[in-house]
Amino acid sequence: MPYRYSSIRHTHITEEIKKTISLKQTEIAGAIAATDKHLAEVESTLGELRLAGTGQEGVQNTEDGDKDSALEQIEKERIALDSSRKLLKELLSMTPPKPSSTIPFRRDPDFVDRRTLLDQIHQKCSVPAARTALVGLGGVG
């Protein structure tokens, strides 16, 4: 019987891990999309500032220093966003892919669902340092 409990617990933990991985994959994909959008905005701003700076050669005013400072700051932001995007893509590539197919099994007509009993066992065993003993007739299934 300890094997059966272990198998049930293992299956539950595996399902929880799969849910967490799927959730994190979705979050990372969302972060990549947000980074791409922000990166496009930054590159657009950079282009506008560079365009605004052309055609004014030879004209010196106090705004040139401010413009250069803004260009430098935005360029640093672009580099940081690009690095973040690369890291997020790398992190996403580390997660295992979703299975491409599953093997279907026919429903066992002799299966007896013990969902209530399994839920009670799970509830009692999920408490930290809990101990639960299963007693009764042994058998298969």
C-alpha positions as CSV (number, residue, x, y, z in Angstrom):
1,M,0.0,0.0,0.0
2,P,2.8,2.5,0.6
3,Y,3.6,2.2,-3.1
4,R,0.0,3.1,-4.1
5,Y,0.1,6.2,-1.9
6,S,3.5,7.2,-3.3
7,S,2.2,6.7,-6.8
8,I,-0.9,8.9,-6.1
9,R,1.2,11.5,-4.4
10,H,3.8,11.4,-7.3
11,T,1.0,11.8,-9.9
12,H,-0.4,14.8,-8.0
13,I,3.0,16.5,-7.6
14,T,3.7,15.9,-11.3
15,E,0.4,17.5,-12.3
16,E,1.2,20.5,-10.0
17,I,4.6,20.9,-11.6
18,K,3.1,20.7,-15.1
19,K,0.6,23.5,-14.2
20,T,3.3,25.6,-12.7
21,I,5.6,25.2,-15.8
22,S,2.7,26.0,-18.1
23,L,1.8,29.1,-16.0
24,K,5.5,30.3,-16.0
25,Q,5.8,29.7,-19.8
26,T,2.7,31.9,-20.3
27,E,4.2,34.6,-18.0
28,I,7.5,34.5,-19.7
29,A,5.9,34.7,-23.1
30,G,3.9,37.7,-21.9
31,A,7.0,39.4,-20.6
32,I,8.7,38.8,-24.0
33,A,5.8,40.4,-25.7
34,A,5.8,43.4,-23.3
35,T,9.6,43.8,-23.8
36,D,9.2,43.7,-27.6
37,K,6.5,46.4,-27.4
38,H,8.7,48.6,-25.1
39,L,11.7,48.0,-27.3
40,A,9.8,49.1,-30.4
41,E,8.7,52.3,-28.5
42,V,12.3,53.0,-27.4
43,E,13.7,52.4,-30.9
44,S,11.0,54.8,-32.3
45,T,11.9,57.4,-29.8
46,L,15.6,57.0,-30.6
47,G,14.9,57.4,-34.3
48,E,12.8,60.5,-33.7
49,L,15.5,62.1,-31.6
50,R,18.2,61.3,-34.1
51,L,16.1,62.7,-36.9
52,A,15.4,65.9,-34.9
53,G,19.2,66.3,-34.5
54,T,19.9,66.2,-38.2
55,G,19.9,69.4,-40.2
56,Q,21.0,71.4,-37.2
57,E,24.7,71.0,-37.7
58,G,26.5,74.2,-36.9
59,V,23.8,75.4,-34.6
60,Q,24.9,75.3,-31.0
61,N,22.5,75.8,-28.2
62,T,22.0,74.6,-24.7
63,E,19.5,71.9,-25.9
64,D,22.2,69.9,-27.7
65,G,23.6,68.7,-24.3
66,D,20.2,67.7,-23.2
67,K,19.4,65.9,-26.4
68,D,22.7,64.0,-26.3
69,S,22.1,63.0,-22.7
70,A,18.6,61.8,-23.7
71,L,19.9,59.9,-26.6
72,E,22.5,58.2,-24.4
73,Q,20.0,57.3,-21.8
74,I,17.5,55.9,-24.3
75,E,20.3,53.9,-26.0
76,K,21.2,52.4,-22.6
77,E,17.6,51.5,-22.1
78,R,17.4,49.9,-25.5
79,I,20.5,47.8,-24.7
80,A,19.0,46.7,-21.3
81,L,15.7,45.8,-22.9
82,D,17.5,43.8,-25.6
83,S,19.5,41.9,-22.9
84,S,16.3,41.3,-21.0
85,R,14.6,39.9,-24.1
86,K,17.5,37.5,-24.7
87,L,17.5,36.3,-21.1
88,L,13.7,35.7,-21.3
89,K,14.0,33.8,-24.6
90,E,16.8,31.7,-23.0
91,L,14.6,31.0,-20.0
92,L,11.7,30.0,-22.1
93,S,13.8,27.7,-24.1
94,M,14.8,25.8,-20.9
95,T,11.3,24.8,-20.1
96,P,10.3,21.4,-21.5
97,P,8.0,21.5,-24.5
98,K,4.4,20.4,-24.1
99,P,3.8,16.9,-25.3
100,S,2.9,16.8,-29.0
101,S,0.5,13.9,-28.6
102,T,-0.8,11.5,-26.0
103,I,-1.6,7.8,-26.2
104,P,-5.3,7.3,-25.7
105,F,-6.4,4.5,-23.5
106,R,-9.9,3.0,-23.6
107,R,-11.9,3.5,-20.5
108,D,-11.7,0.4,-18.2
109,P,-15.3,-0.7,-17.7
110,D,-14.3,-2.4,-14.4
111,F,-12.8,0.7,-13.0
112,V,-14.2,1.7,-9.6
113,D,-13.7,5.4,-8.9
114,R,-12.7,6.1,-5.3
115,R,-12.4,9.9,-5.8
116,T,-13.8,10.7,-2.3
117,L,-11.5,8.3,-0.6
118,L,-8.5,9.5,-2.6
119,D,-9.4,13.1,-1.8
120,Q,-9.6,12.3,1.9
121,I,-6.2,10.5,1.8
122,H,-4.7,13.4,-0.1
123,Q,-6.1,16.0,2.4
124,K,-4.7,14.1,5.4
125,C,-1.3,13.5,3.7
126,S,-0.9,17.1,2.6
127,V,-0.5,18.4,6.2
128,P,3.2,18.9,7.0
129,A,4.6,15.9,9.0
130,A,1.3,14.0,8.7
131,R,1.2,10.3,8.9
132,T,-1.6,8.2,7.4
133,A,-2.0,4.4,7.5
134,L,-4.0,2.5,4.9
135,V,-5.3,-0.9,6.1
136,G,-7.5,-3.4,4.5
137,L,-7.4,-6.2,2.0
138,G,-4.7,-6.1,-0.6
139,G,-5.4,-6.5,-4.2
140,V,-4.6,-5.2,-7.6
141,G,-5.9,-1.9,-8.8
